[in-house]
């Protein structure tokens, strides 16, 4: 399963690395949106869950992953700018669905507020409109460590909090990834955290009120940072909201163990392509060295 790779020019300002997993029999295309500090590698398992039922698009933000060498990274990007980049990619690939992970949910909601004409459904996973106490503690400590470029503490913070339920192999490679990022990536994450703490996700929530397509909010039962209960408050902002809890898993859902992978896949296909739910299609769960995300 080799993707078609391209580096796209976005409005003459950014160069974005993309991977397109084409499926000849697929009728729909879905774009996956990373969480903070993550790259296309973080969706390795999700691609397996969705392909070949869908064409799948992955991409790296201009400051991250394989987009990074193609950009000067002299300016910090707002979530609004990331939302505009997503809109450009939706148009370029003719996407029908989008799916975000963690903080990627903010720019996804901002993009959906523009009502891109082709998008039929969206999935927002491991995200919440509430900054609860565990999340606030995580973000505040993250701000401190990121501003000091304390790589050891940043890497351990991720694994000790939102990544606590990951397999040990994933934790090792997650630590290696997070602790080896460039200074501008730490500055970008620091900027995003301050935006969240200052505005409490208000911009994304105000934008979400005009979204009229079905949106599935999917959270892990053990995730104390973006809880299912907190995520249900999206129902006050997104009129066509749906909610599902993945049992016995934390923030990283399909990456954490085989049963969570199976259950996540069934929830996704049941929402995006309900006819497949009855056939209970096969899935695979693989722990890959490069499957990293936060």
N, C-alpha and C positions, 0 to 999 in steps of 0.2 A: 504494500500500500504506500506508494510514493506520491507525495504531493507535487502539484505544479507550483513552482516558486517564482515570485515576482516582487520587485521593489517598486512601489507605486509612488508617483508624485502627487501630493495632495495640495492643491491650490498654489503650487510653486513655493510652498513654505516648508513642507515636511516630506521626508521620504520614509515610506512605511513598508517593512518587510511582511510579505503575506505567504501563506501556504494554502493551496486550494486542493482539497481531497475530492476529486470528481468520482461520482458513481453513475455509470451509464443508465441505470434503471431509475435513478432518483428523480422525483418530480419537483422537489423543493430544496432550497439552499439555506443553511443556517450559519450565522457568524457567531463565534465565541469570543467573549471579551474578558481579558485577564483581570485578576486582582492586582493590587499594588506590588511592585517589585517583581512580579511574575513575568514569564515569557511564554511563547507558544508551547514549550515543553511541558508546562503545567497541565495541559489539556490532553496529554497522550491517552489517558484512559477514557476520557469523554469522547474523543474521536472514535474509539472502538465501539462505544455505546451507541453512536449515532450513524456511523457509516457501515454499510452502504445504503441505509434507508434514506439518508440525506447526503447531498453535497455539503461538505463542511469547510468553512473558512476560518483560519487562525491568523492572527497578526500580532506584531509587537508594537507597543507605543514608540514614538520617535526616540525617546530617551533610553530605551531598554532593548535587551536581547539583540537580535540580528538587525534591527533598525538602527541601533546606536551608531555603528560606524558610518552611516550614511547621513548623519545630521550633526550640526555643530554643537547643539545642546547648550546654547548660551543663555537661553531663557527658560523659565519654569512654565509648565503648561497647567492651565486651570482645567477643572472637570468639564467646564463648558467647551473649551477647545477640544478636549478629548471626545466630547459628544459630537462636535462638528466633524472630526476625523471619522468617527463611526458612521455618520450619515453619508459621507463621501464613499466609504467602503460598501455600504448598503446599496448605493446606486451603481457602483462599479460592478459588483458581483450579482446584482439583481436578487438580493437576498429576500427570503420570505419570512424567516424567523431570526431572532437573536437570543443568545443565552449568555448571561454574565455570571461571574463568580466574585463574591466578596465585594471589595470596594469598586470593582468594575460596575456594580449596580448603579452607582451615582451617575456616571456619564451615560449609561444606558437609558436611565429614566429621562435624563435631559434630552437625549437624542429622540426618544419616543414621543416626547412632548411636541416635536415638530411634525408628528404624524407622517412619517415616511410612507408613501403611498403603497408600496409593495408589502410592507410588513404585516403579517396576519396574526402572529402570536409571539409572545416573549416569555422567557424564563429568567427569573432573577434568583440566584441561589446564594445562600449563606450571607444574606444582607438584611438589614433591619433599619427602620426609621428612628430607632431609639439608641442613644448612647447610654447603655446601662453601666452600672458600677464596674463590672469586670472589663468591659470594653474601654471605659474611660481610663482605668488604671493601665491597661495595655497601651493605649494611645499616648498617655502622658509619659510613661516610661520610655516608649518608643521615641518620642520627641527628644527626650534627654539624651538617649544613646545615639540617635541619628545626628543631632547637632554636634556631638563630640566625635563623630565618625568612629564610635567604639564598636568595631566589627564583632568582637567576641560577644559583647552583651546583646547586640542586635540579633545575631544568629541564635543565641540561646533563648532570647525573649520569645521569638517566634515559636520555637519548638516547645517551650515550657508553657505556652498559653494556647493560642488558637491551634497549634500543631500537636497538642499533647496526646491525641489519639492516633497519630500517624504511626505506621510501622517503623521500626528502628532504621531500616534501610532508607526510607524516605527522609527520616529526620537527619541522617548523616549527610545526604546530598542536599537537603534543604539548607542545612547549616553552611555547607561549602558554598552554595550559590549565594545566599544572603550575605555572608561575611566577606565575599570577594567582589562586591559591586563597586562601581566607580563612585567617586565623591558626589558627582552631579546626580546620581540616582538616589543617594541618601538625601541630598538637598530637595529633590523632587518629592520624595515620600514625606519629608519633614513639612514641606509646603502643604501637601494634601492633608496631613493630619491637622495642621493648624487651621486650615479651612474648615474641616469637620468640627473641630472643637469650638471655633468661633461662631459658626453659623448653624451648628447642630443639624446639618443636612437640609436646612430650610429651602435652599434654592431647588434642590432635586424634588422635594415634596410639593412645593408650589407648582413646579412644572408638571408633576405627575397627575394633577387634577384634570388635565385635558386629554389624557391617554384614554382611548376608548376601545382598544383591542384587548383580547383576553391576555392577562399576565399571570403566570404561575410563580408564586413565591415558595421556594423550597429550602427547608432548613433541617439541620440534624437534631435529633432528640437530645444528644449530649452537648450540643453547642451552647455554652453559657454566655458567649460573646454576642452572637446574633441568634437569639432564641426564637422558636416558633411562636411563642406567645407575643413577643415584641413585633415580629414580622407581621402578625395579623393586624397590626395597627395600620398597615398599608391599605387595608380595606376602607379606611376613612379618606383616602386620597386617590386611589385607583378604582374606578367604578366597577370594572370587570375583573375583579381579583379572585384568584384561586390559591389555596394553600395546601401544602403537603409536608408532612414530617417524615423524614427518613429515620427509621428506628435504629437504635443502638449505634449511632455514629455521631461524630462531632462536626467541626467546621468544614472539613475537607471532603465530606460525603463519599463519593465513589473511590477515592484514593485510599480509604482507611482499611477496608477489608472486603472479602469476597461477597458477603451477603449485602453489604452496603452498596457495592457496585451493582449487583443484580437489582436491588430495590430501586436504586436511582435510575437505572436504565428503564425499568418498567414504568416508573412515574413519568419520565421524560417522554417515552413513546406513547404512553396512554394519554398524555396531554397534547402532544404535537401531532400524533398520527393515531387516533383512537382505534382504527380498524386493526392495527397491529397488536393491540392489547390482548385480544382473544387468542391469538396464535402463540403467545408467549415465546418469542424468538430467542434463539440462543445468544449468549454473550460470552465474553472472555474477560478475565481479570489478570492483569500482568503487572508485577512490580518492576518498573523500569528505573534504571539508575538516573535518568535525566528527567523524571517526572517531578518537577519542582514547582512550588507555588506558595504564595501567602495571600 
